[in-house]
Amino acid sequence: MECIVNDLPIYYEEHGEGKPVLCLHGFAVDHRIVKGALEPIFLKQTEPKIDKRIGNYRRIYLDLPGMGQTPRRDWIENADVMLEVVKQFIAKVIGEEIFLLVGQSYGGYLALGLVLDPTLKIDGLFLIAPCVIADRRKRKLPAKRQMVVDPEVESIVSSLMDYEKFLDAFVMVTKENWYRFEAEILPGLRAADVEFLKGYRKRGYGFSFEPDLRRVKVEFRNLIYVMASQDDHVVGWVDVVNLLKGASPSVFAIVDENGHYLHIEGSDIFSICLQDWLLGVAKKQGAIS
């Protein structure tokens, strides 16, 4: 599907019906990373063992400009403009409906910018390894850790360059993690407009109002659920806890032995946390007791 914002055709996919869930992916990947994380969990709702109180949802996955199937536009100079593009997308695709918001990595950064806008009807926020400080030099990051669980992984890799990208972000080196990286992350990395994204990083990867993100824990009164990893050397976990600790209501799930793509490496706990968030949102809104 396609949504036109100014002269920009934004590619997006919709799955299911019901309450909208807007899903924002990280930097230099595309919608496939969050679709791969969430769709298997939402589709399980058709199984008898899944709690039906979770409800029905219309999942919306878009490709941010310069990533996936959404082309670049040079007028998107910085994160402030990128955020406005997402807001215009929301106005056209979701309109006045109340919706949920999921943000992965840089998508989490954009999501935090969105919840500061009181005109948006956001019912709950789920953050997956979110970036909260744009300048990597200012992040509190753990040392890189790696565990080669399956030494045969390298034998199934077709490109050593791709394998290095895999090793750069994953803690657990297994065939299962490689296959998901190959299917859900690598296509986005290959589709990214590298020239545009390099320029975007230089011009303004972070919000001009980044210090205002601390207001989220005071002003946003719906459920915030954060998943982060102690072994994530890309964005870390300390900064997001410092930023959002004290938000009410909020839940923090800080795992270990997972890297930046914790939804893949810790898929079982990720599934539990996502469903817990959905139930928590429903309870707060009075949909269930």
C-alpha positions as CSV (number, residue, x, y, z in Angstrom):
1,M,0.0,0.0,0.0
2,E,1.0,3.6,-0.4
3,C,0.4,6.8,1.4
4,I,1.4,10.1,-0.1
5,V,2.8,12.7,2.2
6,N,3.7,15.9,0.3
7,D,5.6,14.4,-2.7
8,L,6.7,11.3,-0.8
9,P,5.1,7.9,-1.4
10,I,5.3,6.0,1.9
11,Y,5.2,2.2,1.6
12,Y,3.2,0.4,4.2
13,E,1.4,-2.9,4.9
14,E,-1.7,-3.6,7.0
15,H,-2.6,-6.9,8.6
16,G,-5.7,-7.7,10.6
17,E,-8.7,-5.6,11.6
18,G,-9.5,-3.7,14.8
19,K,-7.7,-1.2,16.9
20,P,-4.7,0.3,15.0
21,V,-1.2,-0.6,16.1
22,L,1.5,1.6,14.4
23,C,4.8,-0.2,14.2
24,L,8.0,1.8,13.6
25,H,11.3,0.1,12.6
26,G,14.9,1.0,13.4
27,F,17.5,2.9,11.4
28,A,18.7,1.5,8.0
29,V,16.4,-1.5,8.2
30,D,12.7,-1.6,7.1
31,H,9.2,-2.8,8.1
32,R,10.2,-6.5,7.9
33,I,12.1,-6.3,11.2
34,V,9.0,-5.4,13.2
35,K,6.6,-7.4,11.1
36,G,8.8,-10.5,11.7
37,A,8.7,-9.7,15.4
38,L,5.0,-9.1,15.9
39,E,3.0,-10.9,13.3
40,P,3.7,-14.5,14.6
41,I,2.4,-13.3,18.0
42,F,-0.7,-11.6,16.7
43,L,-1.5,-14.5,14.4
44,K,-1.5,-16.8,17.4
45,Q,-4.6,-15.1,18.6
46,T,-6.5,-17.5,16.4
47,E,-5.3,-20.4,18.6
48,P,-7.6,-21.5,21.5
49,K,-4.8,-21.3,24.1
50,I,-4.2,-17.6,23.5
51,D,-6.1,-15.2,25.8
52,K,-8.9,-13.7,23.8
53,R,-9.0,-10.6,26.0
54,I,-6.1,-9.2,24.0
55,G,-8.6,-8.2,21.3
56,N,-8.3,-7.6,17.6
57,Y,-5.8,-5.3,16.0
58,R,-5.0,-3.7,12.7
59,R,-1.2,-3.8,12.5
60,I,0.4,-1.0,10.4
61,Y,4.0,-1.4,9.3
62,L,5.6,1.4,7.3
63,D,9.0,1.9,5.7
64,L,10.6,5.2,6.9
65,P,12.0,7.5,4.2
66,G,15.2,6.2,2.5
67,M,14.5,2.8,3.9
68,G,12.8,-0.3,2.5
69,Q,10.4,0.7,-0.3
70,T,10.0,4.3,0.7
71,P,12.3,6.6,-1.3
72,R,14.4,9.4,0.0
73,R,13.5,13.0,-0.1
74,D,16.2,15.6,0.4
75,W,13.8,17.9,2.2
76,I,13.8,15.4,5.1
77,E,16.8,17.0,6.6
78,N,16.6,15.8,10.2
79,A,14.7,13.9,12.9
80,D,12.3,16.8,13.5
81,V,11.2,16.6,9.8
82,M,11.1,12.8,9.9
83,L,8.8,13.0,12.9
84,E,6.4,15.4,11.1
85,V,6.3,12.9,8.1
86,V,5.2,10.2,10.5
87,K,2.6,12.5,12.0
88,Q,1.2,13.2,8.6
89,F,1.2,9.5,7.8
90,I,-0.8,8.9,11.0
91,A,-3.3,11.7,10.0
92,K,-3.9,10.0,6.7
93,V,-3.9,6.3,7.6
94,I,-5.2,6.3,11.2
95,G,-7.0,9.6,11.4
96,E,-8.8,10.3,14.7
97,E,-8.7,6.8,15.9
98,I,-7.2,5.8,19.2
99,F,-4.1,3.6,18.5
100,L,-1.2,1.8,20.0
101,L,2.4,2.5,19.2
102,V,5.4,0.1,18.9
103,G,8.9,1.4,18.3
104,Q,12.1,-0.7,17.7
105,S,15.5,1.0,18.1
106,Y,15.4,4.3,16.2
107,G,11.7,3.7,15.7
108,G,11.5,3.9,19.5
109,Y,13.2,7.3,19.4
110,L,10.6,8.5,17.0
111,A,7.8,7.0,19.1
112,L,8.9,8.9,22.1
113,G,8.7,12.1,20.0
114,L,5.1,11.1,19.0
115,V,3.8,10.6,22.5
116,L,4.8,14.2,23.4
117,D,2.2,15.4,21.0
118,P,-1.1,15.7,23.0
119,T,-3.2,15.7,19.8
120,L,-2.3,12.1,19.0
121,K,-4.6,9.5,20.7
122,I,-2.0,7.0,21.8
123,D,-3.3,4.3,24.1
124,G,0.0,2.5,24.9
125,L,3.6,2.4,24.0
126,F,5.8,-0.7,23.6
127,L,9.5,0.0,23.1
128,I,12.0,-2.7,21.8
129,A,15.6,-1.9,22.4
130,P,14.9,1.8,22.0
131,C,17.4,4.5,21.1
132,V,16.9,7.4,23.5
133,I,20.1,9.3,23.0
134,A,21.0,10.2,19.4
135,D,24.7,10.8,20.0
136,R,26.3,7.4,20.4
137,R,29.2,8.9,22.3
138,K,26.9,10.0,25.1
139,R,25.2,6.6,25.5
140,K,26.0,4.3,28.4
141,L,26.9,1.1,26.6
142,P,28.1,-2.3,27.8
143,A,31.1,-4.1,26.4
144,K,30.4,-6.2,23.3
145,R,29.7,-9.8,24.2
146,Q,29.4,-12.9,22.0
147,M,28.6,-16.5,22.5
148,V,29.2,-18.9,19.6
149,V,26.5,-21.5,20.5
150,D,26.7,-23.1,17.0
151,P,30.1,-23.1,15.4
152,E,28.6,-24.4,12.1
153,V,26.7,-21.1,11.4
154,E,29.5,-19.8,9.2
155,S,29.2,-22.8,6.9
156,I,25.6,-21.7,5.9
157,V,26.5,-18.0,5.2
158,S,26.8,-17.0,1.6
159,S,28.5,-13.6,2.3
160,L,31.2,-12.9,4.9
161,M,30.3,-9.3,4.8
162,D,26.7,-10.1,5.8
163,Y,28.0,-12.5,8.4
164,E,30.0,-9.6,9.9
165,K,26.9,-7.5,10.1
166,F,25.2,-10.4,11.9
167,L,28.0,-10.8,14.4
168,D,28.1,-7.0,15.0
169,A,24.6,-7.0,16.6
170,F,23.9,-10.5,17.9
171,V,25.2,-12.1,21.1
172,M,24.0,-15.6,20.5
173,V,25.5,-17.1,17.3
174,T,23.0,-19.8,16.3
175,K,21.6,-20.9,13.0
176,E,18.1,-19.9,14.0
177,N,19.2,-16.4,14.7
178,W,21.1,-16.2,11.4
179,Y,18.1,-17.4,9.5
180,R,15.9,-14.7,11.0
181,F,18.6,-12.1,10.5
182,E,18.8,-13.2,6.8
183,A,15.0,-13.0,6.4
184,E,14.0,-10.0,8.5
185,I,17.0,-7.6,8.8
186,L,19.3,-8.2,5.9
187,P,16.8,-7.3,3.1
188,G,16.2,-3.9,4.8
189,L,19.9,-3.3,5.1
190,R,20.4,-4.0,1.4
191,A,17.4,-1.8,0.4
192,A,18.6,1.2,2.4
193,D,19.6,4.4,0.6
194,V,23.1,4.5,2.2
195,E,24.0,8.0,0.8
196,F,20.8,9.6,2.1
197,L,21.1,7.9,5.5
198,K,24.7,9.0,5.9
199,G,23.7,12.6,5.2
200,Y,20.7,12.3,7.5
201,R,23.0,11.2,10.3
202,K,25.2,14.2,9.8
203,R,22.4,16.8,9.4
204,G,20.3,15.8,12.4
205,Y,19.8,12.2,13.5
206,G,18.6,13.5,16.9
207,F,15.6,15.8,17.7
208,S,16.3,19.4,18.3
209,F,14.2,18.9,21.4
210,E,15.8,15.7,22.7
211,P,16.1,17.0,26.3
212,D,12.3,17.3,26.3
213,L,11.9,13.5,26.0
214,R,12.3,13.4,29.8
215,R,8.7,14.8,29.9
216,V,7.3,11.6,28.5
217,K,7.3,9.9,32.0
218,V,5.3,12.8,33.4
219,E,3.0,13.7,30.5
220,F,2.2,10.3,29.0
221,R,-0.3,8.5,31.3
222,N,-0.9,5.3,29.4
223,L,1.1,2.1,29.7
224,I,4.8,2.2,28.7
225,Y,6.4,-1.2,28.3
226,V,10.2,-1.3,27.7
227,M,12.2,-4.3,26.6
228,A,16.0,-3.8,26.6
229,S,19.1,-6.0,27.0
230,Q,22.0,-5.7,29.3
231,D,24.2,-6.9,26.5
232,D,23.0,-4.4,23.9
233,H,26.1,-2.5,22.9
234,V,24.3,-0.5,20.2
235,V,21.9,1.5,22.3
236,G,22.3,0.0,25.8
237,W,19.7,-0.2,28.5
238,V,20.8,2.2,31.2
239,D,19.7,5.4,29.3
240,V,16.2,4.3,28.7
241,V,15.7,3.3,32.3
242,N,17.1,6.6,33.5
243,L,14.8,8.4,31.0
244,L,11.5,6.6,31.8
245,K,12.0,5.3,35.4
246,G,9.1,6.6,37.4
247,A,6.6,6.7,34.6
248,S,3.2,5.4,35.7
249,P,2.1,3.0,34.6
250,S,5.3,1.4,33.2
251,V,7.0,-2.0,33.0
252,F,10.7,-2.6,32.3
253,A,11.9,-6.0,31.1
254,I,15.7,-6.0,31.1
255,V,17.1,-9.3,29.7
256,D,20.6,-10.6,29.3
257,E,22.4,-12.8,26.8
258,N,20.6,-10.9,24.0
259,G,22.0,-8.2,21.8
260,H,20.3,-5.3,20.0
261,Y,17.8,-7.6,18.3
262,L,16.5,-9.0,21.5
263,H,13.1,-9.8,19.9
264,I,14.9,-12.5,17.9
265,E,17.4,-13.8,20.4
266,G,14.9,-13.8,23.2
267,S,11.8,-14.6,21.1
268,D,10.0,-16.5,23.9
269,I,10.2,-13.8,26.5
270,F,9.5,-11.2,23.8
271,S,6.2,-13.0,23.0
272,I,5.2,-13.0,26.7
273,C,6.0,-9.4,27.2
274,L,4.1,-8.2,24.1
275,Q,1.0,-10.1,25.2
276,D,1.4,-8.8,28.7
277,W,1.5,-5.2,27.4
278,L,-1.6,-5.8,25.3
279,L,-3.4,-7.1,28.4
280,G,-2.2,-4.3,30.5
281,V,-3.5,-1.7,28.0
282,A,-6.8,-3.4,27.8
283,K,-7.1,-3.5,31.6
284,K,-6.2,0.2,32.0
285,Q,-8.7,1.2,29.4
286,G,-11.4,-0.9,31.2
287,A,-11.9,-3.3,28.4
288,I,-11.3,-6.2,30.8
289,S,-11.3,-6.5,34.6
